[in-house]
């Protein structure tokens, strides 16, 4: 494959941008590749600057369920752009999107838009601390909540090392105090932390279905336990549905599992391919936000009219014709075939709805420890092999892949066949 223009683009980019990329994983270092520079995307086809084409299963890290550049979204965006691209003054599109978010995710009675998932989480945490007047945040190893300092606490910091482990963040310890990270799916650890610190815990934040240690499913009763303990202890439950929101169902993971969190962070899909995200929840909690209350939160580009229009067009499309049911069914058949084709290759395929991860592991993957034990080197080989066959999968087995409505049967079957031939 000729990649000379991408190589040249990378040589130029590194002179001005750290690592040549604006988000580290795009550098493809962990899979032993050089970055790819894209010139266009349509449906599930990426075209790079050398005119190589790839069938995309990363889909901008889960932004697109309908594929890139959906005509109805582009039409809405063009209409919005014609009227100006930012006002810093309210516009009708903001309420329009807010209405849809509150309708589809009923635990969100009020919502505020921000520009990234990181910002959504950061704001939800500030609000949870303001509301409870407590400090401790409980998170789970391998769940990613953006590059907020106190959310980068390393795995295994546990209760004993309360707030004392920020090695992965590379920032001074004092910045990250009061975050506890526990093993996902470990009910006993959660019970223990509430027993010891219950009265000081502001919130438990969790990806209800983690996608950032690869896709890992919550074990039966785990999310219910989080709901129960937070309620009993006056702590808030925050669902980070930046990936699962609108994806696992129109109402996200919380609809699927029948659990109403106090606050929810959403992102990716809600911006329809533009930098928008949101956090929301009970009116009584959201009432603390400025200008109604004392918890300050703001943003120059928040509720950007172009992003809001893209979000409205996207959510309208997602609410039509039992789209989730059809997409999830298509994905389930694909995953079944993929499992059969990769049998006896030391591959575990974790899957829910339209999200999946291939782990190079001999045993099932139910926690961050299991995910980390999976064979990185083999995954790197697999990534390069799929890439050589013109598939772009997420460049880490600690990430999710996505099936879109625009993946054709033929493309899915070719993926199964090629993956099945991996040695
Ligand atoms: N939360 C989750 C669950 C995510 O997957 C991500 C990003 N992948 C974030 C938060 C951060 O979002 P962003 O990259 O938009 O800041």
Boltz pocket constraint, residues with backbone or C-beta under 6 A from the ligand:
constraints:
  - pocket:
      binder: B
      contacts: [[A, 61], [A, 115], [A, 116], [A, 117], [A, 118], [A, 119], [A, 121], [A, 144], [A, 145], [A, 146], [A, 147], [A, 207], [A, 211], [A, 212], [A, 240], [A, 241], [A, 242], [A, 243], [A, 267], [A, 268], [A, 277]]
      max_distance: 6.0
